Amino acid sequence: MTIQRFETGPRMSQAVVHGNTVYLAGIVANKTAGDSVSKQTQEVLSIIDGHLAKAGTDKSKLLAATIYLTDMKTFADMNAAWDAWVSAGNTPARATVEVKLAAPQYNVEIMVTAAR
């Protein structure tokens, strides 16, 4: 089986495809960094859509998601954005945890795995 890597840097790749499985790195907001968790989640999900498309899949084929929040008090706001985005009937296995992220302007980071 071949391995494809997308947007590869010295430390990580944004997406890796092995067989028919697509693994995305943890995605944070770029343009809305420092804004509300709702706005950041919407941007992150949009970025995820783009990475999945480059890898030949889409959100209807999500297998798993891990969501990192800096404050669980924002769980409902993140979920509102997630629920508006996720493919109905195709929801992935999911975990959400509270963490300290790499930089203080990030409130949410999402990592997904999908089938092709």
VMD Tcl script that draws the C-alpha trace (Angstrom):
set ca {
  {0.00 0.00 0.00}
  {1.17 3.49 -0.76}
  {1.19 6.43 1.58}
  {0.29 9.93 0.34}
  {1.13 13.04 2.33}
  {-0.39 16.48 1.79}
  {1.04 19.83 2.90}
  {4.10 18.16 4.36}
  {6.55 20.14 6.46}
  {9.61 19.27 8.52}
  {7.49 18.40 11.58}
  {4.19 17.10 10.24}
  {1.81 16.66 7.33}
  {-1.67 18.18 7.34}
  {-3.12 14.99 5.86}
  {-1.85 11.44 5.37}
  {-3.62 8.82 3.29}
  {-2.86 5.14 3.81}
  {-4.98 2.77 1.77}
  {-8.52 4.07 2.03}
  {-8.03 5.88 5.34}
  {-7.35 9.62 5.64}
  {-5.75 11.01 8.80}
  {-5.78 14.76 9.42}
  {-3.48 16.60 11.78}
  {-5.03 18.68 14.53}
  {-6.55 21.74 12.85}
  {-6.71 25.18 14.50}
  {-8.21 28.45 13.27}
  {-5.93 30.84 11.41}
  {-8.12 33.82 10.48}
  {-10.35 33.69 13.58}
  {-7.65 32.93 16.15}
  {-8.55 34.88 19.27}
  {-12.26 35.02 18.36}
  {-15.04 32.98 19.97}
  {-14.94 29.20 20.03}
  {-17.97 29.23 17.74}
  {-16.18 31.25 15.03}
  {-12.99 29.24 15.45}
  {-14.90 25.95 15.18}
  {-16.61 27.10 11.98}
  {-13.25 28.01 10.46}
  {-11.63 24.74 11.59}
  {-14.47 22.73 10.06}
  {-14.10 24.63 6.80}
  {-10.37 23.84 6.75}
  {-11.19 20.18 7.45}
  {-13.55 20.17 4.45}
  {-10.70 21.43 2.26}
  {-8.19 18.86 3.49}
  {-10.69 16.02 3.09}
  {-11.46 17.14 -0.47}
  {-7.74 17.18 -1.36}
  {-7.50 13.62 -0.04}
  {-10.50 12.48 -2.10}
  {-13.17 12.24 0.59}
  {-15.63 14.34 2.57}
  {-17.25 14.71 5.99}
  {-19.88 12.04 5.22}
  {-17.08 9.48 5.53}
  {-15.73 10.57 8.92}
  {-14.73 7.67 11.14}
  {-13.44 9.44 14.26}
  {-12.96 12.93 15.65}
  {-11.08 14.26 18.64}
  {-11.95 17.79 19.74}
  {-9.71 19.74 22.07}
  {-11.22 22.71 23.93}
  {-9.38 25.11 26.20}
  {-12.52 25.55 28.31}
  {-15.35 23.03 28.64}
  {-17.67 25.95 29.34}
  {-17.58 26.51 25.55}
  {-18.72 22.93 24.81}
  {-22.25 24.00 23.79}
  {-20.95 26.73 21.47}
  {-18.57 24.31 19.77}
  {-21.34 21.71 19.49}
  {-23.66 24.23 17.82}
  {-21.11 24.77 15.05}
  {-20.32 21.04 14.87}
  {-24.01 20.03 14.69}
  {-24.64 22.50 11.84}
  {-21.68 21.03 9.91}
  {-21.58 17.27 10.54}
  {-23.26 14.99 7.98}
  {-26.55 13.80 9.46}
  {-26.64 10.03 9.80}
  {-22.86 9.83 9.29}
  {-21.59 11.05 12.64}
  {-18.17 9.74 13.65}
  {-16.98 8.23 16.89}
  {-15.97 11.33 18.89}
  {-14.21 12.48 22.02}
  {-13.97 16.00 23.42}
  {-11.38 16.94 26.03}
  {-10.27 20.09 27.81}
  {-6.61 20.96 27.21}
  {-4.10 23.76 27.04}
  {-3.34 24.35 23.34}
  {-0.06 25.43 21.73}
  {-0.90 29.16 21.74}
  {-3.35 31.19 23.85}
  {-5.30 32.54 20.85}
  {-6.53 29.03 20.00}
  {-9.72 27.89 21.74}
  {-10.39 24.71 19.76}
  {-8.42 22.12 17.80}
  {-10.03 19.26 15.89}
  {-8.42 16.09 14.53}
  {-10.34 13.68 12.29}
  {-9.93 10.36 10.52}
  {-12.04 9.50 7.47}
  {-12.52 6.75 4.91}
  {-12.16 7.42 1.20}
}
mol new
graphics top color blue
foreach p $ca { graphics top sphere $p radius 0.5 }
foreach p [lrange $ca 0 end-1] q [lrange $ca 1 end] { graphics top cylinder $p $q radius 0.2 }
display resetview
